[in-house]
Amino acid sequence: MKPALFWEKLPGNAVRCNLCNHFCHIQEGLIGACGVRQNKNGKLYSLNYGKIVTAHIDPVEKKPLYHFLPGTQIFSIATVGCNFRCLFCQNADISQAPKPQQREIFGEDYTPAQVVQKAIDNNCPSIAYTYTEPTIFFEFAYDCAKLANKKGLKNVYVSNGYMSTKALKMIAPYLDAINIDLKSFSPEFYRRISGGQLAPVLENIKLFHKLGILVELTTLIIPRYNDSEKELAQIAEFVASIDTKIPWHLSRFHPMYKMADLPPTPKKTLKRAYETGKKAGLDFVYVWAPPQDDEEFFEVGDTFCPKCGKLAIDRKGWIPNLVSVDERGRCKNCKRGLNLRLS
């Protein structure tokens, strides 16, 4: 156990957790919505500090981050737990693991120094806090991020964007990039399907961008749930209202977890979503849609200059080729900035 950050005492030995926008009121002995923060004797503790359940070396493009250190590897870690309960979660075996009952938190013990050294030893210039929700292992991610920053490494969140403003501002000085799942533009979807609220996510996207952190967004398009023309246009227009240079990744849904009865996203829907993003004025829209059965592969992964149209980055799978990008991350042809962080 680790004393938790972001909480306050309430009457009767209860506490209020202020880490994310659930702001859980937790009675003595009980655990918050994330499954990994417990009230013990009127004090809040993180149960998953340093309990790494998965650690991998990934291409940074797999996060997905297409505009951050392209072509590099990233050391990726997670603990169990999540402050959402998405019915379509692809990592439900670890994100939802602590929730059915108050049981021991599993994972391999790591220190922040060991995480950072693993990244260094494997020639990874950055560390990703990912797979589950980094907010719920904030204390450990924060300690790792500070040390990584000191050692010259970059830090990345792959997040649902539901952290509190206080938590956001505390991690921000050590965070270089974030991919946020903008799951829908419907408050009802967030309540019913993910167990959260839409409004805080939208505000956090704006704040991360305002603070100068590279923001990329991902929307998993789920048939009959968030695939209407109206909703896709709402998402695209919201992103464009912040900055047309923010990359928007569109992902194909595959049946899993509690939505195993749904079909995969039709390709025509993904193509329509791509066209909607471009119509809204977004400079960078990407599609990841692995084929089903005998389908042809469908992907829009290349980066084109939004000014002159020249191919800037050619991507084959997770391998990018910077065919027309200068050392400052601009198009070589017309010198237009491409919203790239190359170092």
C-alpha contacts under 8 A as a table, 3 or more apart, distances in Angstrom:
res1	aa1	res2	aa2	distance
1	M	45	Y	6.10
1	M	46	S	5.68
1	M	47	L	4.80
1	M	48	N	7.04
1	M	49	Y	6.62
2	K	45	Y	5.43
2	K	46	S	5.08
2	K	47	L	6.61
2	K	49	Y	6.21
3	P	43	K	7.82
3	P	44	L	6.34
3	P	45	Y	4.49
3	P	46	S	6.12
4	A	7	W	7.39
4	A	37	R	7.65
4	A	44	L	5.53
4	A	45	Y	4.58
4	A	46	S	5.19
4	A	139	E	6.97
5	L	19	L	7.37
5	L	139	E	6.98
6	F	17	C	6.15
6	F	18	N	4.86
6	F	19	L	5.32
6	F	166	K	7.88
6	F	167	A	7.56
7	W	15	V	6.71
7	W	16	R	5.49
7	W	17	C	4.39
7	W	18	N	5.13
7	W	19	L	7.28
7	W	44	L	6.93
8	E	15	V	5.60
8	E	16	R	5.33
8	E	17	C	6.73
8	E	18	N	7.66
9	K	13	N	7.09
9	K	14	A	6.28
9	K	15	V	4.53
9	K	16	R	6.41
9	K	42	G	7.04
9	K	43	K	7.60
10	L	13	N	6.32
10	L	14	A	4.94
10	L	15	V	4.96
10	L	16	R	6.63
11	P	14	A	5.96
11	P	15	V	7.96
13	N	27	Q	6.91
13	N	28	E	6.00
13	N	41	N	6.82
13	N	42	G	4.52
14	A	25	H	6.92
14	A	26	I	5.63
14	A	27	Q	4.40
14	A	28	E	5.59
14	A	39	N	7.29
14	A	42	G	5.76
15	V	25	H	5.79
15	V	26	I	5.34
15	V	27	Q	6.58
15	V	28	E	7.93
15	V	39	N	6.88
15	V	42	G	6.43
15	V	43	K	6.98
15	V	44	L	7.04
16	R	23	F	6.24
16	R	24	C	5.57
16	R	25	H	4.46
16	R	26	I	6.11
17	C	20	C	7.62
17	C	23	F	5.22
17	C	24	C	5.28
17	C	25	H	6.56
17	C	26	I	7.45
17	C	32	G	7.83
17	C	44	L	7.67
18	N	21	N	7.26
18	N	22	H	7.88
18	N	23	F	5.06
18	N	24	C	7.42
18	N	164	S	6.68
19	L	23	F	7.00
19	L	135	T	7.47
19	L	136	I	7.88
19	L	163	M	6.16
19	L	164	S	5.52
19	L	166	K	7.59
19	L	167	A	6.01
20	C	23	F	6.04
20	C	83	N	7.91
20	C	135	T	7.41
20	C	162	Y	5.84
20	C	163	M	4.03
20	C	164	S	4.30
20	C	167	A	7.49
21	N	162	Y	5.95
21	N	163	M	5.99
21	N	164	S	5.31
21	N	200	P	7.03
22	H	33	A	7.71
22	H	83	N	7.98
22	H	196	G	7.43
24	C	32	G	5.95
24	C	33	A	6.99
25	H	32	G	7.64
26	I	30	L	5.99
26	I	31	I	6.40
26	I	32	G	6.13
26	I	38	Q	7.61
26	I	39	N	6.35
27	Q	30	L	5.55
27	Q	31	I	7.99
27	Q	39	N	6.57
28	E	39	N	5.26
28	E	40	K	5.99
28	E	41	N	6.16
28	E	42	G	6.07
29	G	38	Q	6.57
29	G	39	N	5.16
29	G	40	K	5.33
29	G	41	N	7.22
30	L	38	Q	5.70
30	L	39	N	5.74
30	L	40	K	7.88
31	I	34	C	7.76
31	I	35	G	5.78
31	I	36	V	6.66
31	I	37	R	5.49
31	I	38	Q	4.31
31	I	39	N	6.47
31	I	102	Q	7.58
32	G	35	G	5.59
32	G	36	V	6.93
32	G	37	R	5.62
32	G	38	Q	6.50
33	A	82	C	7.91
33	A	83	N	5.77
33	A	84	F	7.88
33	A	99	K	7.85
34	C	37	R	6.95
34	C	81	G	5.59
34	C	82	C	4.76
34	C	83	N	4.09
34	C	84	F	7.16
34	C	99	K	7.40
34	C	136	I	6.65
35	G	38	Q	7.97
35	G	81	G	5.78
35	G	82	C	7.15
35	G	83	N	7.74
35	G	96	Q	7.89
35	G	98	P	5.18
35	G	99	K	5.07
35	G	102	Q	7.71
36	V	46	S	6.10
36	V	47	L	5.19
36	V	48	N	6.13
36	V	80	V	7.83
36	V	81	G	6.13
36	V	98	P	6.91
36	V	105	I	7.67
36	V	136	I	7.23
37	R	44	L	6.63
37	R	45	Y	5.53
37	R	46	S	4.73
37	R	47	L	5.85
38	Q	44	L	5.56
38	Q	45	Y	5.35
38	Q	46	S	6.70
38	Q	47	L	7.06
39	N	42	G	5.80
39	N	43	K	5.37
39	N	44	L	4.57
39	N	45	Y	6.45
40	K	43	K	5.32
40	K	44	L	6.27
40	K	45	Y	7.19
46	S	49	Y	6.08
46	S	137	F	7.52
46	S	139	E	7.69
47	L	105	I	6.78
48	N	51	K	5.16
48	N	79	T	6.50
48	N	80	V	7.22
48	N	105	I	6.32
48	N	137	F	6.55
49	Y	137	F	6.46
49	Y	139	E	6.84
49	Y	140	F	5.44
50	G	79	T	7.76
50	G	108	E	7.60
50	G	109	D	5.42
50	G	110	Y	4.90
50	G	111	T	5.93
50	G	112	P	7.56
50	G	140	F	6.04
51	K	79	T	5.85
51	K	105	I	7.56
51	K	106	F	6.61
51	K	107	G	4.46
51	K	108	E	5.20
51	K	109	D	4.92
51	K	110	Y	6.48
52	I	55	A	7.00
52	I	77	I	6.64
52	I	78	A	5.64
52	I	79	T	4.80
52	I	80	V	7.79
52	I	107	G	4.79
52	I	108	E	5.05
52	I	109	D	6.28
52	I	110	Y	6.59
53	V	77	I	7.68
53	V	78	A	5.94
53	V	79	T	4.97
53	V	80	V	6.35
53	V	94	I	7.64
53	V	106	F	6.87
53	V	107	G	4.25
53	V	108	E	6.18
54	T	76	S	7.99
54	T	77	I	5.71
54	T	78	A	5.60
54	T	79	T	6.99
54	T	107	G	7.73
55	A	75	F	7.21
55	A	76	S	5.50
55	A	77	I	4.49
55	A	78	A	6.81
56	H	75	F	5.95
56	H	76	S	5.21
56	H	77	I	6.70
57	I	73	Q	6.38
57	I	74	I	5.64
57	I	75	F	4.67
57	I	76	S	6.02
57	I	124	C	7.90
58	D	62	K	6.67
58	D	73	Q	5.51
58	D	74	I	5.36
58	D	75	F	6.51
58	D	76	S	6.88
59	P	62	K	5.51
59	P	63	K	7.74
59	P	71	G	6.94
59	P	72	T	6.06
59	P	73	Q	4.52
59	P	74	I	6.04
59	P	318	W	6.50
60	V	63	K	5.77
60	V	64	P	6.74
60	V	65	L	5.92
60	V	66	Y	7.57
60	V	68	F	7.57
60	V	69	L	7.36
60	V	70	P	6.85
60	V	71	G	7.04
60	V	72	T	6.00
60	V	73	Q	5.51
60	V	74	I	5.46
61	E	64	P	4.80
61	E	65	L	4.76
61	E	66	Y	5.28
61	E	70	P	6.91
61	E	71	G	7.43
61	E	318	W	5.83
62	K	65	L	6.76
62	K	318	W	6.72
63	K	158	V	6.87
63	K	179	N	7.33
64	P	179	N	6.99
64	P	218	T	7.88
64	P	249	H	7.66
65	L	68	F	5.83
65	L	70	P	7.93
65	L	179	N	6.85
65	L	216	E	6.65
66	Y	70	P	6.25
66	Y	247	P	7.94
67	H	70	P	6.28
67	H	247	P	7.91
67	H	339	N	6.62
67	H	340	L	4.65
67	H	341	R	6.14
68	F	177	A	7.22
68	F	214	L	7.66
68	F	340	L	6.02
68	F	341	R	4.85
68	F	342	L	6.36
69	L	72	T	5.96
69	L	340	L	7.76
69	L	341	R	5.82
69	L	342	L	4.76
69	L	343	S	6.19
70	P	320	P	6.67
70	P	342	L	6.96
71	G	318	W	7.82
71	G	319	I	6.17
71	G	320	P	5.65
71	G	321	N	7.81
72	T	124	C	7.10
72	T	125	P	7.39
73	Q	123	N	7.60
73	Q	124	C	5.22
73	Q	125	P	7.16
73	Q	126	S	7.56
74	I	119	A	7.53
74	I	124	C	5.14
74	I	125	P	6.64
74	I	126	S	5.18
74	I	127	I	5.50
74	I	128	A	6.43
75	F	118	K	7.65
75	F	119	A	5.47
75	F	124	C	6.06
75	F	126	S	6.44
75	F	127	I	4.74
75	F	128	A	5.99
76	S	127	I	5.80
76	S	128	A	4.51
76	S	129	Y	5.98
76	S	130	T	6.40
77	I	127	I	7.82
77	I	128	A	6.36
77	I	129	Y	5.38
77	I	130	T	6.06
77	I	131	Y	7.35
78	A	129	Y	6.06
78	A	130	T	5.67
78	A	131	Y	5.90
78	A	132	T	6.03
78	A	133	E	7.76
78	A	134	P	7.16
79	T	94	I	7.61
79	T	107	G	6.95
79	T	132	T	6.91
79	T	137	F	6.81
80	V	94	I	4.92
80	V	95	S	5.26
80	V	96	Q	7.27
80	V	97	A	6.36
80	V	98	P	6.94
80	V	105	I	7.27
80	V	106	F	7.43
80	V	107	G	7.74
80	V	132	T	6.78
81	G	94	I	6.50
81	G	95	S	4.38
81	G	96	Q	5.62
81	G	97	A	6.39
81	G	98	P	6.10
81	G	99	K	7.66
81	G	132	T	6.61
81	G	133	E	7.24
81	G	136	I	6.78
82	C	85	R	7.19
82	C	95	S	5.11
82	C	96	Q	6.48
82	C	132	T	6.03
82	C	133	E	5.31
82	C	136	I	6.18
83	N	133	E	7.21
83	N	136	I	6.81
84	F	194	S	5.50
84	F	195	G	5.53
84	F	196	G	6.47
85	R	89	C	7.68
85	R	96	Q	7.04
85	R	193	I	7.45
85	R	194	S	5.08
85	R	195	G	5.72
86	C	89	C	5.32
86	C	193	I	5.53
86	C	194	S	4.00
86	C	195	G	6.94
87	L	193	I	5.70
87	L	194	S	6.58
87	L	257	Y	6.40
87	L	258	K	5.03
87	L	259	M	6.15
88	F	255	P	7.58
88	F	256	M	5.89
88	F	257	Y	5.56
88	F	258	K	6.05
88	F	259	M	5.54
88	F	260	A	7.99
89	C	92	A	5.27
89	C	256	M	7.27
89	C	257	Y	6.33
90	Q	256	M	6.69
90	Q	257	Y	7.01
91	N	94	I	5.86
91	N	95	S	5.94
91	N	131	Y	6.77
91	N	132	T	6.96
92	A	95	S	4.85
92	A	96	Q	5.19
92	A	97	A	7.17
92	A	257	Y	7.06
93	D	96	Q	6.08
93	D	97	A	5.73
94	I	97	A	4.95
94	I	132	T	7.14
95	S	98	P	7.82
95	S	131	Y	7.97
95	S	132	T	5.21
95	S	133	E	7.61
96	Q	99	K	5.67
96	Q	100	P	7.91
97	A	100	P	7.26
98	P	101	Q	6.50
98	P	102	Q	6.62
98	P	103	R	6.50
98	P	104	E	7.80
98	P	105	I	6.71
99	K	102	Q	6.96
110	Y	114	Q	6.07
110	Y	115	V	6.72
111	T	114	Q	5.16
111	T	115	V	6.47
112	P	115	V	5.15
112	P	116	V	6.26
112	P	140	F	7.07
112	P	143	D	6.15
112	P	144	C	4.57
112	P	147	L	7.22
113	A	116	V	5.24
113	A	117	Q	6.04
113	A	144	C	7.18
113	A	147	L	7.26
114	Q	117	Q	5.03
114	Q	118	K	6.04
115	V	118	K	5.15
115	V	119	A	6.49
115	V	144	C	7.02
116	V	119	A	5.20
116	V	120	I	6.35
116	V	127	I	7.79
116	V	144	C	6.80
116	V	147	L	7.20
116	V	148	A	5.77
117	Q	120	I	4.96
117	Q	121	D	5.93
118	K	121	D	5.12
118	K	122	N	6.18
119	A	122	N	5.29
119	A	123	N	6.26
119	A	124	C	4.98
119	A	125	P	7.09
119	A	126	S	7.09
119	A	127	I	6.81
120	I	123	N	5.14
120	I	124	C	5.89
120	I	125	P	7.20
121	D	124	C	7.68
124	C	127	I	7.39
125	P	152	G	7.99
125	P	153	L	5.27
125	P	154	K	6.31
126	S	153	L	5.15
126	S	154	K	4.34
126	S	155	N	5.55
126	S	156	V	7.22
127	I	148	A	7.88
127	I	153	L	7.34
127	I	154	K	6.33
127	I	155	N	5.05
127	I	156	V	6.07
128	A	155	N	6.08
128	A	156	V	4.59
128	A	157	Y	5.78
128	A	158	V	7.11
129	Y	133	E	7.72
129	Y	134	P	5.37
129	Y	141	A	6.86
129	Y	155	N	7.88
129	Y	156	V	6.23
129	Y	157	Y	5.10
129	Y	158	V	6.30
130	T	133	E	6.20
130	T	134	P	5.98
130	T	157	Y	6.24
130	T	158	V	4.91
130	T	159	S	6.95
131	Y	158	V	7.45
132	T	159	S	7.97
133	E	136	I	5.95
133	E	137	F	7.59
133	E	158	V	7.30
133	E	159	S	5.59
133	E	160	N	6.82
134	P	137	F	5.45
134	P	138	F	6.13
134	P	141	A	6.95
134	P	157	Y	6.62
134	P	158	V	7.20
134	P	159	S	6.43
135	T	138	F	4.83
135	T	159	S	7.61
135	T	162	Y	7.91
135	T	163	M	6.09
137	F	140	F	5.69
137	F	141	A	6.12
138	F	141	A	5.01
138	F	142	Y	5.73
139	E	142	Y	5.22
139	E	143	D	6.31
140	F	143	D	5.19
140	F	144	C	6.15
141	A	144	C	5.07
141	A	145	A	5.90
142	Y	145	A	5.05
142	Y	146	K	6.17
142	Y	171	I	6.34
143	D	146	K	5.37
143	D	147	L	6.40
144	C	147	L	5.28
144	C	148	A	5.95
145	A	148	A	4.98
145	A	149	N	5.96
145	A	154	K	7.94
145	A	155	N	6.06
145	A	174	Y	5.90
145	A	175	L	7.35
146	K	149	N	5.18
146	K	150	K	6.32
146	K	174	Y	6.10
147	L	150	K	5.02
147	L	151	K	6.30
148	A	151	K	5.03
148	A	152	G	6.28
148	A	153	L	4.98
148	A	154	K	6.74
148	A	155	N	7.33
149	N	152	G	5.14
149	N	153	L	5.26
149	N	154	K	6.19
149	N	155	N	7.47
149	N	174	Y	6.32
150	K	153	L	7.45
154	K	174	Y	7.92
154	K	175	L	7.22
154	K	176	D	6.04
155	N	174	Y	6.71
155	N	175	L	5.09
155	N	176	D	5.45
155	N	177	A	6.80
156	V	175	L	6.05
156	V	176	D	6.00
156	V	177	A	4.94
156	V	178	I	5.45
156	V	179	N	7.97
157	Y	175	L	7.47
157	Y	177	A	6.62
157	Y	178	I	4.67
157	Y	179	N	6.41
158	V	178	I	5.72
158	V	179	N	4.84
158	V	180	I	6.04
158	V	181	D	7.94
159	S	162	Y	7.81
159	S	178	I	7.21
159	S	179	N	6.26
159	S	180	I	4.93
159	S	181	D	6.40
160	N	180	I	5.39
160	N	181	D	5.10
160	N	182	L	7.22
160	N	201	V	7.41
161	G	180	I	5.68
161	G	181	D	7.13
161	G	200	P	7.76
161	G	201	V	5.11
161	G	204	N	6.28
161	G	205	I	7.11
162	Y	200	P	6.31
162	Y	201	V	5.50
162	Y	204	N	7.49
163	M	167	A	6.13
163	M	168	L	6.24
163	M	204	N	7.90
164	S	167	A	5.24
164	S	168	L	6.17
165	T	168	L	5.00
165	T	169	K	6.12
165	T	204	N	7.47
166	K	169	K	5.29
166	K	170	M	6.21
167	A	170	M	5.12
167	A	171	I	6.37
168	L	171	I	5.51
168	L	172	A	5.93
168	L	204	N	7.90
168	L	208	F	7.91
169	K	172	A	5.11
169	K	173	P	7.54
170	M	173	P	7.00
171	I	174	Y	5.70
171	I	175	L	6.20
172	A	175	L	5.01
172	A	176	D	7.89
172	A	208	F	7.68
172	A	211	L	7.48
172	A	213	I	7.57
175	L	178	I	7.68
175	L	213	I	6.83
176	D	213	I	5.40
176	D	214	L	6.37
177	A	213	I	5.34
177	A	214	L	4.47
177	A	215	V	5.98
177	A	216	E	7.94
178	I	213	I	7.14
178	I	214	L	6.26
178	I	215	V	5.20
178	I	216	E	6.36
179	N	215	V	5.94
179	N	216	E	4.71
179	N	217	L	5.33
179	N	218	T	6.94
180	I	205	I	7.58
180	I	215	V	7.48
180	I	216	E	6.55
180	I	217	L	4.98
180	I	218	T	6.23
181	D	217	L	5.85
181	D	218	T	4.78
181	D	219	T	5.88
181	D	220	L	7.91
182	L	185	F	7.65
182	L	201	V	7.52
182	L	217	L	6.35
182	L	218	T	5.88
182	L	219	T	5.39
183	K	190	Y	7.66
183	K	218	T	7.52
183	K	219	T	5.27
183	K	220	L	6.37
184	S	187	P	7.95
184	S	189	F	6.63
184	S	190	Y	7.15
184	S	198	L	7.86
184	S	219	T	7.22
184	S	226	N	5.87
184	S	231	E	7.46
184	S	235	I	7.46
185	F	189	F	7.84
185	F	198	L	7.05
185	F	226	N	7.79
185	F	231	E	6.12
185	F	232	L	7.93
185	F	234	Q	6.72
185	F	235	I	6.06
186	S	189	F	5.20
186	S	190	Y	6.59
186	S	198	L	6.95
186	S	226	N	7.97
186	S	231	E	7.70
187	P	190	Y	5.18
187	P	191	R	6.29
187	P	197	Q	6.01
187	P	198	L	5.19
187	P	199	A	7.62
188	E	191	R	5.07
188	E	192	R	5.97
189	F	192	R	5.30
189	F	193	I	5.36
189	F	194	S	7.04
189	F	225	Y	7.51
189	F	226	N	7.92
190	Y	193	I	5.63
190	Y	194	S	4.95
190	Y	195	G	5.89
190	Y	196	G	5.20
190	Y	197	Q	5.32
190	Y	198	L	5.91
191	R	194	S	5.93
191	R	195	G	4.63
191	R	196	G	5.06
191	R	197	Q	5.96
192	R	195	G	5.91
197	Q	200	P	6.56
197	Q	201	V	7.42
198	L	201	V	5.46
198	L	202	L	6.55
199	A	202	L	5.26
199	A	203	E	6.34
200	P	203	E	5.09
200	P	204	N	6.07
201	V	204	N	5.13
201	V	205	I	6.23
202	L	205	I	5.23
202	L	206	K	6.52
203	E	206	K	5.21
203	E	207	L	6.26
204	N	207	L	4.90
204	N	208	F	6.00
205	I	208	F	5.36
205	I	209	H	6.32
205	I	215	V	7.59
206	K	209	H	5.29
206	K	210	K	6.13
206	K	242	I	6.74
207	L	210	K	4.91
207	L	211	L	6.15
208	F	211	L	5.20
208	F	212	G	6.68
208	F	213	I	5.65
208	F	214	L	7.81
208	F	215	V	7.03
209	H	212	G	5.32
209	H	213	I	5.61
209	H	214	L	6.68
209	H	215	V	6.15
210	K	213	I	7.58
214	L	341	R	7.91
215	V	246	I	6.33
215	V	247	P	7.57
216	E	246	I	5.81
216	E	247	P	5.02
216	E	248	W	6.22
216	E	249	H	7.62
217	L	246	I	7.46
217	L	247	P	6.27
217	L	248	W	4.95
217	L	249	H	5.99
218	T	248	W	5.83
218	T	249	H	4.51
218	T	250	L	5.92
218	T	251	S	7.18
219	T	248	W	7.63
219	T	249	H	6.27
219	T	250	L	5.18
219	T	251	S	6.15
220	L	250	L	6.05
220	L	251	S	4.64
220	L	252	R	6.03
220	L	253	F	6.00
221	I	225	Y	7.99
221	I	226	N	6.11
221	I	227	D	5.79
221	I	250	L	6.93
221	I	251	S	6.14
221	I	252	R	5.92
221	I	253	F	5.86
221	I	265	T	6.63
221	I	270	L	7.65
222	I	225	Y	5.52
222	I	226	N	5.71
222	I	227	D	6.12
222	I	252	R	7.55
222	I	253	F	5.50
222	I	264	P	7.71
222	I	265	T	6.21
223	P	226	N	6.77
223	P	227	D	5.79
223	P	253	F	7.80
223	P	262	L	7.32
223	P	263	P	7.18
223	P	264	P	7.35
223	P	265	T	5.76
223	P	266	P	7.94
224	R	227	D	6.10
224	R	228	S	7.51
225	Y	228	S	7.90
226	N	231	E	6.51
226	N	232	L	7.45
227	D	231	E	6.79
227	D	232	L	6.49
227	D	269	T	7.21
228	S	231	E	5.36
228	S	232	L	6.25
229	E	232	L	5.30
229	E	233	A	6.07
229	E	273	A	7.66
229	E	276	T	7.96
230	K	233	A	5.21
230	K	234	Q	6.21
231	E	234	Q	4.93
231	E	235	I	6.30
232	L	235	I	5.19
232	L	236	A	6.21
232	L	273	A	6.31
232	L	276	T	6.94
232	L	277	G	7.93
233	A	236	A	5.08
233	A	237	E	5.95
233	A	276	T	5.98
233	A	277	G	7.19
233	A	280	A	7.36
234	Q	237	E	5.21
234	Q	238	F	6.06
235	I	238	F	5.14
235	I	239	V	6.29
236	A	239	V	5.23
236	A	240	A	6.17
236	A	276	T	6.96
236	A	277	G	5.15
236	A	280	A	5.95
236	A	282	L	7.37
237	E	240	A	4.99
237	E	241	S	6.04
237	E	277	G	7.84
237	E	280	A	5.62
238	F	241	S	5.10
238	F	242	I	6.76
239	V	242	I	5.44
239	V	243	D	6.36
239	V	244	T	6.78
239	V	246	I	7.02
239	V	282	L	7.75
240	A	243	D	5.05
240	A	244	T	4.44
240	A	245	K	7.85
240	A	246	I	7.70
240	A	280	A	6.64
240	A	281	G	6.51
240	A	282	L	5.91
241	S	244	T	7.19
243	D	246	I	5.79
244	T	281	G	6.26
244	T	282	L	4.56
244	T	283	D	5.72
244	T	284	F	7.91
245	K	282	L	6.43
245	K	283	D	5.40
245	K	284	F	6.53
245	K	338	L	7.58
245	K	339	N	6.39
246	I	282	L	7.36
246	I	283	D	7.52
246	I	284	F	6.92
246	I	339	N	7.82
247	P	282	L	7.59
247	P	283	D	7.29
247	P	284	F	4.81
247	P	285	V	5.83
247	P	286	Y	7.50
248	W	277	G	7.86
248	W	282	L	7.94
248	W	284	F	6.43
248	W	285	V	4.92
248	W	286	Y	6.24
249	H	285	V	6.00
249	H	286	Y	4.74
249	H	287	V	5.85
249	H	288	W	7.50
250	L	270	L	7.15
250	L	273	A	7.60
250	L	274	Y	7.52
250	L	285	V	7.57
250	L	286	Y	6.01
250	L	287	V	4.72
250	L	288	W	6.30
251	S	270	L	7.90
251	S	287	V	6.00
251	S	288	W	5.08
251	S	289	A	6.17
252	R	264	P	6.84
252	R	265	T	5.41
252	R	270	L	7.35
252	R	288	W	6.44
252	R	289	A	5.03
252	R	290	P	7.50
253	F	264	P	5.25
253	F	265	T	5.33
254	H	260	A	7.93
254	H	262	L	7.97
254	H	263	P	7.03
254	H	264	P	4.82
254	H	265	T	7.21
255	P	259	M	5.80
255	P	260	A	4.15
255	P	261	D	6.40
255	P	262	L	5.69
255	P	263	P	6.29
255	P	264	P	6.34
256	M	259	M	5.42
256	M	260	A	4.29
256	M	261	D	7.97
257	Y	260	A	5.79
258	K	261	D	7.96
259	M	262	L	5.85
265	T	269	T	6.80
265	T	270	L	7.28
266	P	269	T	5.38
266	P	270	L	6.76
267	K	270	L	5.08
267	K	271	K	6.17
267	K	289	A	7.69
267	K	298	F	7.57
268	K	271	K	5.04
268	K	272	R	6.05
269	T	272	R	5.03
269	T	273	A	6.11
270	L	273	A	4.99
270	L	274	Y	6.16
270	L	287	V	7.20
271	K	274	Y	5.05
271	K	275	E	6.25
272	R	275	E	5.07
272	R	276	T	6.10
273	A	276	T	4.93
273	A	277	G	6.28
274	Y	277	G	5.21
274	Y	278	K	6.41
274	Y	285	V	6.38
274	Y	286	Y	7.29
274	Y	287	V	7.19
275	E	278	K	5.14
275	E	279	K	6.01
276	T	279	K	5.03
276	T	280	A	6.23
277	G	280	A	5.19
277	G	281	G	6.70
277	G	282	L	5.69
277	G	285	V	6.45
278	K	281	G	5.15
278	K	282	L	5.18
278	K	283	D	6.94
278	K	284	F	7.91
278	K	285	V	6.98
279	K	282	L	7.39
282	L	285	V	6.72
283	D	306	P	5.58
284	F	303	T	6.91
284	F	304	F	7.80
284	F	306	P	7.90
285	V	300	V	7.83
286	Y	299	E	7.65
286	Y	300	V	5.17
286	Y	301	G	5.37
286	Y	302	D	7.70
287	V	298	F	7.88
287	V	299	E	5.32
287	V	300	V	4.80
287	V	301	G	6.38
288	W	298	F	7.27
288	W	299	E	5.22
288	W	300	V	6.82
288	W	301	G	7.39
289	A	297	F	7.14
289	A	298	F	5.59
289	A	299	E	5.85
290	P	297	F	5.98
290	P	298	F	6.68
290	P	299	E	7.71
291	P	294	D	7.32
291	P	295	E	5.26
291	P	296	E	6.02
291	P	297	F	5.01
291	P	298	F	6.88
292	Q	295	E	5.53
301	G	314	D	7.61
301	G	315	R	5.86
301	G	316	K	7.83
302	D	311	L	7.34
302	D	312	A	7.66
302	D	313	I	5.63
302	D	314	D	4.95
302	D	315	R	5.35
303	T	311	L	6.29
303	T	312	A	5.53
303	T	313	I	4.91
303	T	314	D	6.70
304	F	309	G	5.57
304	F	310	K	5.56
304	F	311	L	4.51
304	F	312	A	5.18
304	F	313	I	6.91
305	C	308	C	5.78
305	C	309	G	4.80
305	C	310	K	5.38
305	C	311	L	6.44
305	C	312	A	6.14
305	C	331	C	6.30
305	C	336	R	7.20
305	C	338	L	6.78
306	P	309	G	5.64
306	P	336	R	7.97
306	P	338	L	7.99
307	K	334	C	7.58
307	K	336	R	6.70
308	C	333	N	7.64
308	C	334	C	6.62
310	K	324	S	7.72
310	K	331	C	7.87
310	K	333	N	7.36
311	L	314	D	6.92
311	L	323	V	7.16
311	L	324	S	6.68
312	A	322	L	6.07
312	A	323	V	5.49
312	A	324	S	4.44
312	A	325	V	5.78
312	A	331	C	6.37
313	I	320	P	6.27
313	I	321	N	5.46
313	I	322	L	4.50
313	I	323	V	5.63
313	I	324	S	6.78
313	I	325	V	7.42
314	D	320	P	5.63
314	D	321	N	5.03
314	D	322	L	6.51
314	D	323	V	6.74
315	R	318	W	6.61
315	R	319	I	5.59
315	R	320	P	4.29
315	R	321	N	6.18
316	K	319	I	5.34
316	K	320	P	6.43
317	G	320	P	7.93
322	L	325	V	5.69
324	S	331	C	5.84
324	S	332	K	5.21
324	S	333	N	7.17
325	V	328	R	7.80
325	V	329	G	5.67
325	V	330	R	5.43
325	V	331	C	4.93
325	V	332	K	5.30
326	D	329	G	5.40
326	D	330	R	5.40
326	D	331	C	6.38
326	D	332	K	5.46
327	E	330	R	7.42
327	E	342	L	7.80
328	R	342	L	7.58
329	G	337	G	6.34
329	G	338	L	6.13
329	G	339	N	7.12
329	G	340	L	5.27
329	G	341	R	6.89
329	G	342	L	6.57
330	R	335	K	5.18
330	R	336	R	5.32
330	R	337	G	4.31
330	R	338	L	5.43
330	R	339	N	7.99
330	R	340	L	7.77
331	C	334	C	5.76
331	C	335	K	4.77
331	C	336	R	5.31
331	C	337	G	6.43
331	C	338	L	6.74
332	K	335	K	5.54
337	G	340	L	7.63
